Amino acid sequence: MVATLNRVTLASMRAMTIDEIAALPVAMLSMLSEDIAAQRKQTAADADRLNVALNSRYERRAAERRKTEGKDFGVARIEDGEFIVICDLPKEVSWHQDKLADLAERIRASGEAPTEYMSIDYSVSETKYNALPANLRAAFEPARTVKPKKPSFKFEERGA
């Protein structure tokens, strides 16, 4: 165990040159690396906790805003005091590969090229999916799953 009397802290390391840091004993470098890992872990936990609190505060209003705009996902701008809170709920789309493979065969059997609608790996871009005629879109629905991704929040001062 290295004595902590002359231990280099992260704060003191910031004032050191790269060469000074590189010249530190390996045990000290190891401790600094552990300190950074612990700080990263704590920062991630703090960010997650804040994000849960922000979601608790803005989720309902953001969902109402998105609903009035006719969308389930995406950005909702909410006024709160002197700020506009930008609540983004991205979507994550996944496709059932076996269902898409079956659909590709049916399209091919009807005389069309499945590659006009989907990629070789049986994924479908949202742009192509949204551009499909209603009858084809209905056929793709059973192979499509949409779920929300982690919400994010940004703040901007009004008038800025």
C-alpha positions in Angstrom: 0.0 0.0 0.0 1.4 3.4 -1.0 1.5 6.0 1.7 -1.1 8.7 1.1 1.0 11.5 2.7 2.3 12.7 -0.6 -0.6 11.4 -2.7 -1.3 13.3 -5.8 -5.0 14.3 -6.0 -7.0 14.8 -9.2 -7.0 18.6 -8.4 -3.2 18.7 -8.1 -2.8 16.5 -11.2 -4.7 19.1 -13.2 -1.9 21.6 -12.5 0.9 19.2 -13.6 2.4 18.9 -17.0 1.9 15.7 -19.0 5.6 14.8 -18.4 5.2 15.3 -14.6 2.2 13.1 -14.6 4.0 10.5 -16.7 6.9 10.5 -14.3 4.8 9.7 -11.2 5.3 6.3 -9.6 3.1 3.6 -11.1 1.3 3.1 -7.8 0.3 6.8 -7.9 -0.8 6.5 -11.5 -2.9 3.5 -10.5 -4.5 5.4 -7.7 -5.3 8.4 -10.0 -6.8 6.0 -12.5 -9.0 4.5 -9.7 -10.0 8.0 -8.5 -11.0 8.9 -12.1 -13.0 5.7 -12.5 -14.8 6.3 -9.2 -15.5 9.9 -10.2 -16.9 8.8 -13.5 -19.1 6.2 -11.8 -20.4 8.8 -9.3 -20.9 11.4 -12.1 -22.9 8.8 -14.1 -25.0 8.0 -11.0 -25.6 11.7 -10.4 -26.6 12.3 -14.0 -29.0 9.4 -13.9 -30.6 10.7 -10.7 -31.0 14.2 -12.1 -32.5 12.7 -15.3 -35.0 10.7 -13.3 -36.0 13.9 -11.4 -36.2 15.9 -14.7 -38.4 13.2 -16.2 -40.6 13.3 -13.1 -41.0 17.0 -13.4 -41.5 17.3 -17.2 -42.7 13.9 -18.5 -46.4 14.7 -18.3 -46.2 18.1 -19.8 -43.9 16.9 -22.5 -46.2 14.0 -23.4 -49.2 16.4 -23.5 -47.2 18.8 -25.8 -46.2 15.9 -28.1 -49.8 14.7 -28.2 -51.1 18.1 -29.2 -48.5 18.1 -32.0 -49.6 14.6 -33.1 -46.4 12.8 -32.2 -45.4 10.2 -29.7 -41.7 10.8 -29.8 -39.3 13.7 -30.4 -38.7 17.1 -29.0 -41.3 19.0 -26.8 -40.4 22.6 -25.8 -41.9 23.6 -22.4 -41.7 27.0 -20.8 -40.7 26.9 -17.1 -39.9 30.3 -15.5 -37.1 32.0 -17.4 -36.2 28.8 -19.3 -37.5 26.8 -22.2 -36.9 23.1 -21.3 -36.2 21.0 -24.4 -37.5 17.5 -23.6 -36.4 15.0 -26.2 -37.8 11.5 -26.2 -36.0 9.7 -29.0 -37.5 6.5 -30.4 -35.8 3.2 -30.9 -37.2 1.0 -33.7 -36.3 -2.7 -34.0 -37.6 -5.1 -36.6 -38.4 -8.8 -36.2 -36.0 -10.4 -38.6 -38.1 -13.5 -39.3 -41.2 -11.5 -40.1 -39.3 -9.2 -42.4 -37.7 -12.2 -44.2 -41.2 -13.6 -44.8 -42.4 -10.2 -46.0 -39.5 -9.9 -48.4 -40.4 -13.3 -49.9 -44.1 -12.2 -50.3 -42.9 -9.0 -52.0 -40.6 -10.9 -54.3 -43.4 -13.4 -55.1 -45.6 -10.5 -56.1 -43.0 -9.5 -58.7 -41.5 -6.5 -56.8 -38.0 -6.1 -55.4 -37.9 -6.2 -51.6 -34.8 -4.1 -51.7 -37.0 -1.1 -52.7 -38.5 -1.2 -49.2 -35.9 -2.8 -47.0 -32.1 -3.4 -46.5 -30.5 -6.8 -47.0 -30.2 -7.2 -43.2 -34.0 -6.9 -43.0 -34.1 -3.6 -41.3 -36.3 -0.8 -42.5 -35.4 2.8 -42.3 -38.0 5.1 -40.7 -37.9 7.3 -43.8 -38.8 4.4 -46.1 -41.4 3.0 -43.6 -43.1 6.4 -43.3 -43.1 6.7 -47.1 -44.9 3.4 -47.7 -48.4 3.3 -49.0 -51.0 2.5 -46.2 -51.6 -1.1 -47.5 -47.9 -2.0 -47.5 -47.3 -0.2 -44.1 -50.0 -2.4 -42.6 -48.1 -5.5 -43.7 -44.9 -4.2 -42.1 -46.6 -3.4 -38.7 -46.3 -6.9 -37.2 -42.5 -6.9 -37.7 -42.0 -3.5 -36.2 -41.4 -2.7 -32.5 -41.1 0.9 -31.3 -40.0 1.8 -27.8 -38.7 5.0 -26.2 -35.1 5.6 -25.6 -33.7 7.4 -22.6 -35.1 11.0 -22.4 -32.8 13.9 -22.4 -33.2 17.5 -21.3 -31.5 20.8 -22.2 -32.1 24.3 -20.9 -31.9 27.6 -22.7 -32.7 31.0 -21.4 -35.5 32.7 -23.1 -34.5 35.4 -25.5 -31.0 33.9 -25.9 
